[in-house]
Amino acid sequence: MRKKSTPATSDEDAPLTQADIDAGRVIVRKRVAGQAIMPKKRVTLYLDATLVERFKTMAGERGYQTLINETLKNSLQQDDLEGTLRKLIREELSGRKAA
């Protein structure tokens, strides 16, 4: 007879704690207008050891990978902002020459 593979204790009814979320046992998905925001994608990435240590120091209890993710997003937004400003300045300068 085969033995069913069940855990010794069932914690399905146990309350959700912040520790469960922090440990990665539960993934809480944010929603906007009822739609789940795209989850993060797992990647393998090799970074300089000094860079990783710097982010770990900066992040403290928060999580250095989250800090790296936010830094990369901010960098992209900065590039978008810089491109928009350059375009506006060019348009303003070309408009002044024509007037």
N, C-alpha and C positions, 0 to 999 in steps of 0.2 A: 504494500500500500504506500502511495506517495504522500509525503507530508506537505501540507500547504505552506507556502512561504509567506508567513505573516509575522510582523514584528511582535516582540514580547509585550510591548505596550503600544496603544494607539493614541496618538496625540492629535487626531483630526479635530477634536472638540476643544483643544487647548486654545486659550486666547492668544492672539497675535501680539508679539512684543516688538519693540524697536530693536532688541538684540537679534531677533530672528531675521529682521530685514537687513541689519548691518552685517550679519554673518552670511547673507546671500541665500538663506533658506527660503525666503519669500521675495518675489519680485513685485513691487508695487508699481503699476503703470499709471502714469498721469493721463488725464483725459481733458480734452478741450472740445466743447460742444458735443459731448458724447462719444467722440472719436478718440481712440487710444493713440497717444503719441508714439512714433516709431521707436521701438526699443533699440538699445545700443547693440552693436555687432562686435563679437569677440574677434580680435586680431592678434597676431604675433608681431611684435615690433621690437627691434633692437635699438636701444638708446645708450648714449654714453653713461657710464656709471656715475660720473659727477653730476650729470643732469638729473638722473633719477634721485640721487641723494638730496640734491637741492630741492626738488619738488616734494620729497618726503618731509624735509625740514619745514618747508613753507606750509604744507598741508596740516601737519600736526595730527589731530584725531580725525580729521575730515576724510582723508583718503587721497593719496597722491594721484591716483589715476583719474579721479574726478577733476582734480585741479589741472592736470595735463589736458584733459578733454575740454574744459572751459577755456584754457589758454589758447588752444588751437581754434576753437570757435570764435573767440575774440579777435584772433589774428585775421581770420577770414572776413569778419565784419569790418575790421580796420581797413583791409584791402579794398572792400566794397566802398567804404566811406571815402577813402582816398581817391579812388577812381571817379566817384560822383563829384567830389569837390574839384578835381582837375577838369572834368568836363564842364562844370558850371563856370569855372574861371575862364576857360578857353572861350565859351560862348559869350561871356560878358566882355572879354577883351576884343573879340571879333566884332561884337555889336557896337562897341565904342569907335572902332576904326571906321565902320561903315557910316556912322552918324555924322 
